Amino acid sequence: MKMRRSLAMRFVAALLAAPAALSPMLATPAHAFIVFDPSNYSQNVLTAARSLEQITNQITSLQNEAQMLINQARNLASLPFSSLQQLQQSVQRTQQLLGQAQNVAYDVQQIDQAFQQKYGNVSLSASDQQLVTDARSRWGNTVGGLQDAMRVQAGVVGNIDTNRSEMSALVGQSQGATGALQATQAGNQLLALQAQQLADLTAVVAANGRAQALQSAEQATAADQGREQRRRFLTQGSGYQPGSAQMFYGKN
């Protein structure tokens, strides 16, 4: 009896333990089936598309930044052309011509000294020889001033060809500028060219004015000297005495 009861209890325990032993076999079937979930697939595709769009936007942003850096480099690029040396040489040539002014230079003290000694009112105590010497000196100043003016004019005319070629080169550089800095530098050099041309024009005006001033001063002093010489002629000695004159006629 006890023996049967023991066997029954073992059988029940075996039945109770059977599902736990068989569950691993039931959980992993021999042939598994793939289940397609449309909603999950759509969500995955949308996520991938958004990721691709973000990558594309990042690439575009990097391209824009690279182009911006290229443009900045172009704007900061210096102009590979300079006309400064040519312009300075033109100005120096004109200055040298002005510095070679004869007799009465472009100097306030020299001008004042020359007018005190040789121009203005003629000294009543000066000898006749001194009057002649001063007149010759004034005439030499006038001729020298006219020559100086013509030399300055010739020098300025000689600068025209140089200015023309420099202007053509600068305009070409300005039109072919790759950035703002190159365009600005080309424009600045064009302004420098205009300043040099104005300097030449100023030099011509100054040289012509000097020549005219010397000529006018000579004429004014000559008139005053003429009056003094006439006074001396009338007051000194016995005055004018007419002499005999013989006329010569041809034979008929």
Secondary structure, 3 states (H helix, E strand, C coil): CHHHHHHHHHHHHHHHHHHHHHHHHHHCCCCCCCCCCHHHHHHHHHHHHHHHHHHHHHHHHHHHHHHHHHHHHHHCCCCCCCCHHHHHHHHHHHHHHHHCCCCCCCCHHHHHHHHHHHCCCCCCCCCHHHHHHHHHHHHHHHHHHHHHHHHHHHHHHHHHHHHHHHHHHHHHHHHCCCCHHHHHHHHHHHHHHHHHHHHHHHHHHHHHHHHHHHHHHHHHHHHHHHHHHHHHHHHCCCCCCCCCCCCCCCCC
